[in-house]
Amino acid sequence: MASWVLSASGLKPLPSAFPRPGVGAVYRDSLSKPRFLRPAATGSDLNIRFSSTRSSSRKRASVPFQVASVEEEEEPNFNDAIGEAEPPAGFDPGAPPPFNLADIRAAIPKHCWVKDPWKSMSYVARDVAVVFGLAAAAAYLNNWIVWPLYWAAQGTMFWALFVLGHDCGHGSFSSNHKLNSVAGHILHSSILVPYHGWRISHRTHHQNHGHVENDESWHPLSEKIFRQLDSATRTLRFTLPFPMLAYPFYLNSICKLQNQPKSEIFSLFPCKIQWSRSPGKSGSHFDPNSDLFVASERKDVITSTVCWTAMAALLVGLTFVMGPMQMLKLYGIPYWGFVMWLDFVTYLHHHGHDDKLPWYRGKEWSYLRGGLTTLDRDYGWINNIHHDIGTHVIHHLFPQIPHYHLIEATEAAKPVLGKYYREPEKSWPLPFHLIGNLIKSMKKDHYVSDTGDVVYYQTDPNLQ
């Protein structure tokens, strides 16, 4: 039942340590070995494919090379589906673009690739000061008129801290791997996110964005898997507000561990799968033996899990000192506000457009075509607070660009992108208009066809 937990998270590091990548160049995570890009032979775009430089007898779940097919079963009756399997008339967003990744990169000014660690740290100082200032003011006033305002503001600031840690994971925070790791651990541990565990799985999202099976974040269900969901799972997955509370469960997805060596740390839970990141996916971000990671990444995962545990212990200690109600007001409710921001933003960067957006399989998928299915969003006053994460298209294609250059890079790339860039709807000071996009998408974006290499979301009328 708990497989309703979605691929919520968000966001997956594919950072690079160099300021300006070249065609077919090597992308580097902020803390891992190089990942080599290999141009495919089809299409007019660059069609970048990822391959790992590491060989392992263990399945590499975070960079899948092939998509496992669902076992053959008798097909149920799907004639009640609503929605076409073809794109809208006119411009075809699923067609290969007439430009390649190098064309977009050439349009972006050179200084947009430059990382300034002092500027990045200034944003950290700003956000941390606001977080502590809000907490001090709320505790001092201790008024039930003030508390709801505090919860909304502090939840947003927790989300801002996450975005800065997200930049550390991509390597866009600075070119210093140690600084990225230290800052990322402090920022993410403070809001109960395992930095390396998340960083590695978030990388998978960027490396496979727009791929039906291989994407990690908010990827679609195939029609067959969708039809096999029980009614409770369908309700939890597609009925608000439940999908907006998914992230902690996504992180803690528990998989089978019976076959793991007993000597391995954290391999202490010989249990069946209790919940999964999404139907068909398993693996905890805290478990170094998870399918999400390879052997060389286990020490990083353990380090982040220890940091997460230390933060959890600190919160328990503060609860004894300050009382559970005060901790709930100061930290607990803002934490869930942060979770809702994370799920809300990451979902709408890949769903909810008025036009149908393609998802790909097989030879039709490429790094460029997958990245062009992402969406920019305008969050009004929140844009600056959460570090312009709404400029998502260029971020997905070039995650090594620092957040403070994304707006300029996006404007420079628009003439090249043409109709493949979807101009975001302008927001009022607060982005309440996006709630309508979310509701509409949850009612119509339910599954994609089991077959076909370019597919579009279809609708189950029972969930409308």
Salt bridges, closest charged atoms under 4 A:
ASP29 OD2 - ARG203 NH1 2.67
GLU75 OE2 - LYS224 NZ 3.73
ASP80 OD1 - ARG227 NH2 3.28
ASP127 OD1 - ARG126 NE 3.06
ASP127 OD2 - HIS387 NE2 2.68
ASP167 OD1 - HIS166 ND1 3.04
ASP167 OD2 - HIS403 ND1 3.02
GLU213 OE1 - HIS211 ND1 3.89
GLU213 OE2 - ARG361 NE 2.77
ASP215 OD1 - HIS205 ND1 2.70
GLU216 OE2 - ARG277 NE 2.44
GLU264 OE2 - ARG298 NH1 3.66
GLU297 OE2 - ARG35 NH2 3.36
GLU297 OE2 - ARG54 NH2 3.35
GLU297 OE1 - ARG60 NH1 3.28
GLU297 OE2 - ARG203 NH2 2.86
ASP300 OD1 - HIS196 NE2 3.97
ASP300 OD2 - ARG199 NH2 3.76
ASP354 OD1 - LYS440 NZ 3.44
GLU364 OE1 - ARG369 NH1 2.79
GLU408 OE2 - HIS111 NE2 2.85
GLU411 OE2 - LYS414 NZ 2.88
GLU423 OE2 - LYS414 NZ 2.96
ASP460 OD2 - ARG227 NH1 3.89
ASP460 OD2 - ARG234 NH1 3.13
